[in-house]
Amino acid sequence: MADLKRTPLYPLYAAHPEVRCIDFGGWELPVQFSGIQKEHDAVRQRAGLFDVSHMGEFKVTGLFAERFLQLLTTNDVTKLADGQAQYSLMCYPDGGVVDDLLVYRITADQFMVVVNASNIDKDYEWMRSHLIGDVLLENISDQLALLALQGPSAAAVMAAAGAGTDVLELPPFRFAPSTSLAGVDALVSRTGYTGEDGFEIYVQADRAGDVWKRLLTAGEPLGLIPSGLGARDTLRFEARLPLYGQELSNTITPLEAGVSFFVKLDKEVFIGREALVKQKEDGLSRKLVGIELIDRGIPRSHYPVYANGTLIGTVTTGTQSPTLKRNLGLALIDANFAALGTELTVEIRGKQLKAKVIKTPFYKRLPKE
């Protein structure tokens, strides 16, 4: 894997003898440090620390920065206050998804946009081709590293690592634009991709190791362990958080993927709005649903889904849920068969196995008492 990109934290992986790295979209990244089940359970019950420095970050500045992002994204950027983040999407004119992303408002004329690693170049060119007025777009992905600390003990770990009240008292989707952690200046947000409480920590690439080591040392008595992409995927799947390339793509719209809450069709204009308005008015022909295998088998991505012997869609993501111990999947299917309880079959190695449509998310953390 000599030609693959590596994050600034790659040299620290060697401290974990059981680590296993894979090629993930051109990056050499850890699929696990000590085992997917162990890491998944740690995040659900205590805390896990992820290296997600392969993600992309763009700086958007200038007098028309907000107007520019309002044109490109489906959510309403004008609702953001300084220090607030927002999940959103960029769409093509036909409603297909360019990417899903986070928008951070630092000030009225300064934003940070966080995109998926596999889409960095494509997203940058898409945004650059739609620049308006006084807007400067800068790709700062190589300058930053990103750590994700996730789990019910995340706040306790941050406190043990010396985080201040500006971080510990952050509500969800709020961030501290400049705070000190392990003696390193960081942007820290109360966000994540696991269905649990947590923080995402943006630091200069050359200081990421200091923060990583400090968090692991401070968090060890609290059960914190380093966690890889395998657990990250099973965690986000149980919480029904979409993955670009599976639940979202240039041929799957946000409405079909079930993330319409983040599409504000009452905005005057954004790229893709007309197509999405029409799709909503006409009614969806496809929907993303949760399924559970009744017969013994595990649904996997791209497996065909049938109803009454007719092909109606495909599985986008599937696995045996590490938390629930049930064989579950997300599937994009004909909307006529999307009602809860509908009986389906999934083709696995040439066999038709019984399944049914079930409610999502499969897992939802309990509110704090």
C-alpha positions as CSV (number, residue, x, y, z in Angstrom):
1,M,0.0,0.0,0.0
2,A,3.0,2.2,-0.7
3,D,1.1,4.6,-3.0
4,L,-1.8,5.3,-0.6
5,K,-2.2,8.6,1.3
6,R,-1.6,8.5,5.0
7,T,-2.9,10.8,7.8
8,P,-0.6,12.7,10.2
9,L,-1.5,10.1,12.8
10,Y,-0.4,7.1,10.8
11,P,3.0,6.7,12.6
12,L,1.2,6.3,15.9
13,Y,-0.8,3.3,14.7
14,A,2.4,1.2,15.3
15,A,1.8,1.5,19.1
16,H,-1.2,-0.9,18.6
17,P,0.1,-4.3,17.4
18,E,-3.3,-5.6,16.4
19,V,-4.1,-2.7,14.1
20,R,-5.2,-3.6,10.6
21,C,-5.2,-1.0,7.8
22,I,-7.0,-1.1,4.5
23,D,-7.2,0.9,1.3
24,F,-10.1,3.3,1.9
25,G,-10.6,5.5,-1.1
26,G,-6.9,5.9,-1.7
27,W,-6.0,6.2,2.0
28,E,-4.3,3.7,4.2
29,L,-6.6,3.8,7.2
30,P,-7.2,1.5,10.2
31,V,-10.3,-0.7,9.8
32,Q,-9.7,-1.8,13.4
33,F,-7.2,-1.4,16.2
34,S,-8.3,-4.3,18.5
35,G,-11.5,-5.7,16.9
36,I,-14.6,-4.2,15.4
37,Q,-17.0,-5.6,18.0
38,K,-14.8,-4.4,20.8
39,E,-14.5,-0.9,19.4
40,H,-18.2,-0.7,18.6
41,D,-19.1,-1.7,22.1
42,A,-16.7,0.8,23.6
43,V,-18.3,3.6,21.7
44,R,-21.8,2.5,22.7
45,Q,-20.9,2.0,26.4
46,R,-17.9,4.2,27.1
47,A,-15.8,6.0,24.4
48,G,-13.8,5.5,21.2
49,L,-11.3,7.7,19.5
50,F,-11.2,7.8,15.7
51,D,-8.6,9.2,13.2
52,V,-10.7,10.8,10.5
53,S,-8.1,13.1,9.2
54,H,-8.8,11.9,5.6
55,M,-11.9,14.1,5.6
56,G,-11.8,17.3,3.6
57,E,-12.0,20.9,4.9
58,F,-12.6,24.0,2.8
59,K,-12.4,27.6,4.0
60,V,-15.1,29.9,2.5
61,T,-14.6,33.6,3.2
62,G,-15.8,36.9,1.9
63,L,-18.7,39.3,1.9
64,F,-20.9,36.9,-0.1
65,A,-19.8,33.7,1.7
66,E,-23.2,33.0,3.2
67,R,-25.0,33.7,0.0
68,F,-22.7,31.4,-1.9
69,L,-23.3,28.5,0.5
70,Q,-27.0,29.2,0.5
71,L,-27.0,28.7,-3.2
72,L,-25.0,25.5,-3.1
73,T,-26.5,23.7,-0.1
74,T,-29.9,22.3,0.6
75,N,-30.1,23.5,4.3
76,D,-30.7,27.1,5.3
77,V,-27.3,28.6,6.0
78,T,-29.0,31.9,7.1
79,K,-30.3,30.1,10.3
80,L,-26.7,29.6,11.6
81,A,-25.3,31.8,14.3
82,D,-21.5,32.2,15.0
83,G,-20.2,29.0,16.5
84,Q,-23.0,26.8,15.1
85,A,-22.7,23.9,12.6
86,Q,-25.2,22.4,10.3
87,Y,-25.6,19.1,8.4
88,S,-26.4,19.7,4.7
89,L,-26.0,18.5,1.2
90,M,-24.9,19.8,-2.2
91,C,-27.0,18.6,-5.2
92,Y,-26.8,18.6,-8.9
93,P,-29.5,20.3,-11.0
94,D,-31.3,17.0,-11.3
95,G,-31.5,16.5,-7.5
96,G,-28.7,13.9,-7.3
97,V,-26.2,14.4,-4.5
98,V,-22.8,15.9,-5.1
99,D,-21.9,15.2,-1.4
100,D,-23.2,15.5,2.1
101,L,-21.3,17.8,4.4
102,L,-21.1,20.0,7.5
103,V,-21.1,23.8,7.4
104,Y,-19.5,25.6,10.3
105,R,-20.2,29.4,10.7
106,I,-17.2,31.0,12.3
107,T,-18.3,34.6,11.6
108,A,-20.7,36.2,9.1
109,D,-18.0,36.2,6.4
110,Q,-16.0,33.1,7.4
111,F,-17.2,29.5,7.1
112,M,-15.6,26.0,7.1
113,V,-17.1,23.2,5.0
114,V,-16.3,19.6,5.8
115,V,-16.7,17.1,3.0
116,N,-16.1,13.4,2.4
117,A,-12.6,12.3,1.7
118,S,-13.4,10.5,-1.6
119,N,-15.1,13.7,-2.9
120,I,-12.6,16.4,-2.0
121,D,-11.4,17.1,-5.5
122,K,-14.8,16.8,-7.0
123,D,-16.4,19.0,-4.4
124,Y,-13.8,21.6,-4.6
125,E,-14.1,21.9,-8.4
126,W,-17.9,21.9,-8.1
127,M,-17.8,24.7,-5.6
128,R,-15.1,26.6,-7.5
129,S,-17.2,26.5,-10.7
130,H,-20.1,28.2,-8.9
131,L,-18.2,31.0,-7.1
132,I,-20.0,34.3,-6.9
133,G,-19.0,37.9,-6.0
134,D,-16.6,38.4,-3.2
135,V,-15.9,34.8,-2.1
136,L,-12.6,33.1,-1.6
137,L,-12.6,29.3,-1.6
138,E,-9.6,27.5,-0.1
139,N,-8.9,23.8,0.3
140,I,-7.2,23.5,3.7
141,S,-7.5,19.7,4.0
142,D,-3.8,19.0,4.1
143,Q,-3.3,21.6,6.8
144,L,-5.7,20.0,9.3
145,A,-6.1,16.7,11.1
146,L,-9.5,15.5,12.5
147,L,-10.1,13.4,15.5
148,A,-13.5,12.1,16.6
149,L,-14.1,11.3,20.2
150,Q,-17.4,9.5,20.5
151,G,-19.4,7.8,23.2
152,P,-21.3,8.4,26.5
153,S,-18.0,9.1,28.3
154,A,-16.7,11.5,25.7
155,A,-17.3,14.6,27.8
156,A,-15.6,13.0,30.8
157,V,-12.6,12.1,28.7
158,M,-12.4,15.7,27.4
159,A,-12.6,17.0,30.9
160,A,-9.8,14.6,32.0
161,A,-7.7,15.8,29.0
162,G,-8.0,19.4,30.2
163,A,-10.8,20.8,28.0
164,G,-12.4,24.0,29.3
165,T,-16.0,24.8,29.9
166,D,-16.2,26.4,26.5
167,V,-16.0,22.8,25.1
168,L,-17.7,20.8,27.9
169,E,-20.8,22.9,27.9
170,L,-21.3,22.9,24.1
171,P,-24.8,21.9,22.9
172,P,-25.1,19.6,19.9
173,F,-24.0,21.2,16.6
174,R,-22.2,24.0,18.4
175,F,-18.5,24.5,18.4
176,A,-15.6,26.4,20.1
177,P,-13.7,28.0,17.2
178,S,-10.4,28.4,19.1
179,T,-9.7,26.4,22.3
180,S,-6.7,24.8,23.9
181,L,-6.5,21.0,24.2
182,A,-3.2,19.4,25.2
183,G,-1.5,22.7,24.7
184,V,-2.7,22.8,21.1
185,D,-5.1,25.3,19.5
186,A,-8.2,23.4,18.2
187,L,-11.7,23.9,16.8
188,V,-13.9,21.5,18.7
189,S,-17.5,20.8,17.8
190,R,-20.2,18.7,19.5
191,T,-20.8,16.6,16.5
192,G,-20.2,13.0,15.3
193,Y,-21.2,10.1,13.1
194,T,-22.0,7.3,15.5
195,G,-25.4,8.0,17.1
196,E,-23.7,8.9,20.4
197,D,-22.6,12.0,22.2
198,G,-19.2,13.2,21.1
199,F,-16.8,15.8,19.8
200,E,-14.9,16.4,16.6
201,I,-11.5,18.0,17.0
202,Y,-9.8,19.9,14.2
203,V,-6.1,20.7,14.8
204,Q,-3.1,21.6,12.7
205,A,-1.7,18.5,11.1
206,D,1.7,18.7,12.8
207,R,0.1,18.8,16.3
208,A,-2.4,16.0,15.9
209,G,-0.2,13.4,17.6
210,D,0.0,15.4,20.8
211,V,-3.8,15.6,21.0
212,W,-4.3,11.9,20.1
213,K,-1.8,10.8,22.8
214,R,-3.2,13.1,25.4
215,L,-6.8,11.9,24.9
216,L,-5.8,8.2,24.9
217,T,-3.8,8.7,28.2
218,A,-6.5,10.7,29.9
219,G,-9.3,8.4,28.7
220,E,-7.8,5.1,29.4
221,P,-9.2,4.9,33.0
222,L,-12.6,5.8,31.5
223,G,-12.5,2.9,29.0
224,L,-11.5,4.9,25.9
225,I,-9.9,2.9,23.1
226,P,-8.7,3.8,19.6
227,S,-11.3,2.8,17.0
228,G,-11.2,2.2,13.3
229,L,-13.4,2.5,10.2
230,G,-15.1,-0.8,10.8
231,A,-16.8,0.3,14.0
232,R,-17.4,3.7,12.6
233,D,-19.4,2.1,9.8
234,T,-21.5,-0.2,12.0
235,L,-22.2,2.6,14.5
236,R,-23.4,5.0,11.8
237,F,-25.4,2.2,10.2
238,E,-27.3,1.4,13.4
239,A,-28.1,5.1,13.8
240,R,-29.3,5.2,10.1
241,L,-26.7,7.9,9.2
242,P,-26.2,7.8,5.5
243,L,-22.9,7.1,3.8
244,Y,-22.1,8.8,0.5
245,G,-21.7,6.2,-2.3
246,Q,-24.2,3.9,-0.6
247,E,-27.3,5.7,0.8
248,L,-26.5,8.9,-1.1
249,S,-25.1,9.4,-4.6
250,N,-25.4,11.3,-7.8
251,T,-28.4,9.0,-8.7
252,I,-30.0,9.1,-5.2
253,T,-31.7,12.2,-4.1
254,P,-31.9,13.4,-0.4
255,L,-35.7,12.9,-0.5
256,E,-35.3,9.2,-1.6
257,A,-32.6,8.8,1.1
258,G,-34.9,10.0,3.8
259,V,-32.9,13.1,4.8
260,S,-35.6,15.6,3.6
261,F,-35.4,17.4,7.0
262,F,-32.1,18.9,5.8
263,V,-33.6,20.1,2.5
264,K,-35.3,23.4,2.9
265,L,-37.5,23.6,-0.2
266,D,-38.9,26.9,1.0
267,K,-35.6,28.6,0.3
268,E,-35.9,30.8,-2.8
269,V,-33.1,29.1,-4.7
270,F,-30.5,26.4,-4.4
271,I,-29.0,24.1,-7.0
272,G,-31.3,21.1,-7.4
273,R,-34.3,22.8,-5.8
274,E,-36.6,22.6,-8.9
275,A,-36.0,18.9,-9.4
276,L,-36.6,18.2,-5.7
277,V,-39.8,20.2,-5.6
278,K,-41.1,18.3,-8.6
279,Q,-40.0,15.0,-7.1
280,K,-41.9,15.8,-3.9
281,E,-45.0,16.9,-5.8
282,D,-45.0,13.8,-8.1
283,G,-44.4,11.5,-5.1
284,L,-41.3,9.4,-4.5
285,S,-40.9,6.3,-6.7
286,R,-38.1,5.0,-4.4
287,K,-37.5,5.1,-0.7
288,L,-34.7,4.0,1.6
289,V,-36.1,1.7,4.3
290,G,-34.8,-0.5,7.1
291,I,-35.1,-4.3,6.6
292,E,-34.5,-7.3,8.9
293,L,-33.8,-10.8,7.6
294,I,-36.3,-13.3,9.0
295,D,-34.4,-16.2,7.4
296,R,-30.8,-16.8,8.5
297,G,-28.5,-14.6,6.5
298,I,-26.9,-11.2,6.4
299,P,-27.9,-8.6,3.8
300,R,-24.9,-6.9,2.2
301,S,-24.5,-3.9,-0.1
302,H,-25.8,-4.4,-3.7
303,Y,-27.8,-7.5,-2.8
304,P,-31.1,-7.6,-4.8
305,V,-34.4,-7.1,-3.0
306,Y,-37.6,-8.6,-4.3
307,A,-41.3,-8.4,-3.6
308,N,-43.6,-11.1,-4.9
309,G,-40.8,-12.4,-7.1
310,T,-40.2,-9.0,-8.7
311,L,-37.0,-7.0,-8.3
312,I,-37.8,-3.8,-6.5
313,G,-34.4,-2.5,-5.3
314,T,-31.1,-3.2,-3.7
315,V,-29.5,-3.2,-0.2
316,T,-27.3,-0.2,0.3
317,T,-25.7,-1.2,3.6
318,G,-26.2,-4.3,5.7
319,T,-24.6,-6.3,8.5
320,Q,-25.3,-8.1,11.7
321,S,-25.9,-5.3,14.2
322,P,-23.2,-5.5,16.9
323,T,-25.5,-3.9,19.4
324,L,-28.8,-5.6,18.6
325,K,-27.4,-9.0,17.3
326,R,-30.0,-8.9,14.4
327,N,-29.3,-9.1,10.7
328,L,-30.3,-5.7,9.4
329,G,-30.0,-3.6,6.3
330,L,-30.9,-0.4,4.6
331,A,-32.4,-0.8,1.1
332,L,-33.5,1.5,-1.6
333,I,-36.7,0.1,-3.0
334,D,-39.9,0.8,-4.9
335,A,-41.9,3.1,-2.7
336,N,-45.0,0.9,-3.1
337,F,-43.4,-1.7,-0.9
338,A,-42.0,0.7,1.8
339,A,-44.7,0.3,4.4
340,L,-43.6,-1.1,7.8
341,G,-44.1,-4.8,8.0
342,T,-44.1,-5.4,4.2
343,E,-42.6,-8.9,3.5
344,L,-39.7,-9.0,1.0
345,T,-37.0,-11.3,0.0
346,V,-33.2,-10.7,-0.4
347,E,-31.2,-12.7,-2.8
348,I,-28.1,-14.0,-1.1
349,R,-25.8,-16.4,-3.0
350,G,-28.7,-17.4,-5.3
351,K,-31.2,-18.0,-2.5
352,Q,-34.3,-15.9,-1.8
353,L,-34.3,-15.2,2.0
354,K,-37.3,-13.8,3.8
355,A,-37.1,-10.2,5.1
356,K,-39.5,-7.5,6.3
357,V,-39.5,-3.7,6.4
358,I,-38.8,-2.3,9.9
359,K,-38.6,1.0,11.6
360,T,-35.4,3.1,11.6
361,P,-33.1,4.1,13.2
362,F,-32.3,0.7,14.4
363,Y,-30.6,2.2,17.4
364,K,-31.2,5.4,19.3
365,R,-29.4,6.4,22.4
366,L,-31.5,7.0,25.5
367,P,-31.8,10.6,26.7
368,K,-29.9,11.6,29.8
369,E,-32.0,11.5,33.0
